[in-house]
Amino acid sequence: MNILFVCTGNVARSQIAEGYFKRLFLGHKVKSAGTSAKQYSSYRLGSFDNISKCMREVGINISNKKPKQLTGKMLEESDLIIWMSQDDPYMYTLGKKKVIKWNVLDPAGQSYDFYCKVRNHIEGLVKNLESRLN
């Protein structure tokens, strides 16, 4: 199964979800992207101290990853899309794909502790995906 995690900038929420998914589930392909990630695409996540640090704290290194802009090809290749962006997923998927909407607060500009709370929330959501993967 091809899984796609989507948030706004692909700097935090979708990257956290992708990192946990890769750790927890083998045998599936997973990507993450952002609806407005183009502005960050020249940066490595190591440039964003809070996200890199809070993920290293749980043994997941995402510091060399770069944010990726969501594309139509990514959507087409996905069997399941997990949507965390405030944008309406229907604008992108036109109702043609299986979309699960997660209400996860965007940690951008927040404290390190807030990033860690968001990380922990996403970890629980990813763990609960197991029943949907069969």
C-alpha positions in Angstrom: 0.0 0.0 0.0 1.2 3.5 -0.8 0.6 6.0 2.0 0.9 9.8 1.7 1.0 12.1 4.7 0.1 15.7 3.8 0.4 18.9 5.9 1.0 22.5 5.0 4.8 23.0 4.8 6.0 19.4 5.1 8.3 20.7 7.8 6.7 19.1 10.9 3.4 17.1 11.1 3.7 15.0 7.9 7.4 14.4 8.4 6.7 13.2 12.0 4.0 10.9 10.7 6.3 9.5 7.9 9.1 8.9 10.4 6.9 7.0 12.8 5.2 5.1 10.0 8.6 3.9 8.6 9.5 2.7 12.1 6.2 0.9 12.8 5.1 -0.6 9.5 7.2 -2.5 7.0 6.0 -3.6 3.6 4.3 -0.3 2.7 5.6 2.7 0.8 5.3 6.0 2.5 5.9 9.6 1.5 5.1 13.0 3.0 4.5 16.4 1.3 3.1 19.8 1.9 0.4 21.9 0.2 2.7 25.0 0.6 6.1 23.4 0.9 7.8 25.0 -2.1 9.0 27.9 0.0 10.9 25.5 2.3 12.2 23.0 -0.3 15.8 24.3 -0.3 16.2 23.7 3.4 17.0 20.5 5.2 14.9 19.8 8.3 18.0 20.1 10.4 17.6 23.8 9.9 14.5 23.7 12.0 15.8 23.0 15.5 12.6 22.1 17.3 11.4 19.4 14.8 14.8 17.8 14.4 15.5 17.8 18.1 12.2 16.4 19.2 12.4 13.6 16.6 16.0 12.7 17.6 14.7 12.5 21.2 12.7 9.4 20.1 15.4 7.9 17.9 14.1 9.1 14.5 16.5 11.3 12.5 14.8 13.4 9.9 17.5 16.2 9.9 18.7 15.4 6.3 15.2 15.3 4.8 13.9 18.2 2.7 10.3 19.5 2.5 8.5 18.4 -0.7 5.7 20.2 -2.5 2.6 18.1 -3.0 2.1 17.1 -6.6 -0.7 15.5 -8.6 1.6 12.5 -9.2 2.0 11.9 -5.5 -1.7 11.9 -5.1 -2.3 9.6 -8.0 0.3 7.1 -6.7 -1.2 7.0 -3.2 -3.7 4.4 -2.0 -4.3 6.2 1.2 -3.8 9.9 2.0 -3.6 11.2 5.5 -4.5 14.9 5.5 -3.2 17.3 8.2 -3.3 20.5 6.3 -5.9 23.2 6.9 -6.6 23.2 3.1 -9.6 21.3 1.9 -8.4 17.8 0.7 -11.2 17.8 -1.9 -9.5 20.6 -3.8 -6.6 18.3 -4.4 -8.1 14.9 -4.6 -11.4 15.7 -6.3 -13.0 12.9 -4.2 -11.1 10.3 -6.1 -8.9 9.0 -3.3 -9.3 7.5 0.1 -8.5 10.4 2.5 -8.4 10.4 6.3 -8.4 13.8 7.9 -6.4 14.2 11.1 -6.9 17.4 13.2 -3.4 18.0 14.4 -2.4 21.5 15.4 0.5 23.1 13.4 3.5 23.6 15.8 5.1 26.2 13.6 6.4 29.1 15.7 5.5 27.3 19.0 7.7 26.1 21.8 9.9 23.0 21.8 7.4 21.4 24.3 4.5 22.1 21.9 6.4 20.3 19.1 6.9 17.3 21.4 3.2 17.3 22.3 2.3 17.3 18.6 4.9 14.5 17.9 3.3 12.4 20.7 -0.2 13.0 19.3 0.9 12.0 15.8 2.6 8.8 17.1 -0.7 7.7 18.6 -2.6 8.4 15.4 0.0 6.5 13.3 -0.2 3.5 15.6 -3.9 3.4 15.2 -3.5 3.1 11.4 -2.8 -0.6 11.6 -6.4 -1.7 11.2 -6.7 0.4 8.0 -3.6 -1.2 6.3 -5.1 -4.6 5.7 
